[in-house]
Structure formats: structure tokens, C-alpha cells
Amino acid sequence: LAEQAALRAIRAAPAVRAQRDRVLAERDRVAAALSAPEFASAVRRVSPSDANFLLVRVANSRAVCDALAERHGVVVRYRGGMLHCDGCMRVTIGTEEENERMLAALRRAVAEPA
């Protein structure tokens, strides 16, 4: 049984690496997009990440998180109450389509009155 599981894991390794590479490329692309001038009025910092998410410091973070969820159907995790995370939200990296939807919703959310 253990041998069969090990063989399945070995066969799956290329697919796992390919998925990991897609997530890392998307994470870097989303981080660059959030650091672009169009978000300069709202995004204060995109923290370096080795994970499948980004910690993003945003002006009016609670209101932005609420607007994303309530008005745009995009859920990010508010992290402003966590130690050293004042004004932060956690953005999980998804597919390119999901990430584009989040970025478009964030553009609208930061442009809306609070």
C-alpha cells in the first residue's frame, strides 16, 4: 500500500510542479499589478510572499474588504486585527481569471466612496 502511494506521488510530481509554477507566476503578476501606479492611492504595501497569498496594506482596509465582499462578490480576508497587520488584507492567489476579477473589483472598490 505504501509503495503504491509512493509510486502515485512520483507520477504526479510533474503536474504538482507545473501547478506550483502557475501559482507562483500568478502571485508575482498580482503583486506587480497591486504595486502599479493605478493602485498607488490605495495600496500602501504588498509584502513579499513565499506562499499562495499576498498580504496587502490598503488605505481603509476594513471598508475595502467589506466593499469587495458585499458589492463585488470577491472575498479577501481582513487581517487588520492581527499583530503587525494594521490595515492589511490577505489576498489568496487563484487562477488568472479569478485574480483578474479580484483586481477589477479592487479597482472599483477603491474608487467608491466609503
MOMOQUI-V477107 format. One record per backbone hydrogen bond with DSSP energy under -1.0 kcal/mol. CO is the residue of the C=O (numbers start at 1). NH is the residue of the N-H. If there is no record, write none. Layout:
CO | NH
CO | NH
//
This chain:
1 | 5
2 | 6
3 | 7
4 | 8
5 | 9
6 | 10
7 | 11
8 | 12
12 | 16
13 | 17
14 | 18
15 | 19
16 | 20
17 | 21
18 | 22
19 | 23
20 | 24
21 | 25
22 | 26
23 | 27
24 | 28
25 | 29
26 | 30
27 | 31
28 | 32
29 | 33
30 | 34
31 | 35
33 | 36
36 | 39
37 | 40
39 | 42
39 | 43
42 | 59
45 | 57
52 | 93
54 | 91
55 | 47
56 | 89
57 | 44
57 | 45
60 | 64
61 | 65
62 | 66
63 | 67
64 | 68
65 | 69
66 | 70
67 | 71
68 | 74
77 | 90
79 | 82
82 | 85
85 | 88
87 | 58
88 | 79
89 | 56
90 | 77
91 | 54
95 | 99
96 | 100
97 | 101
98 | 102
99 | 103
100 | 104
101 | 105
102 | 106
103 | 107
104 | 108
105 | 109
106 | 110
108 | 112
//
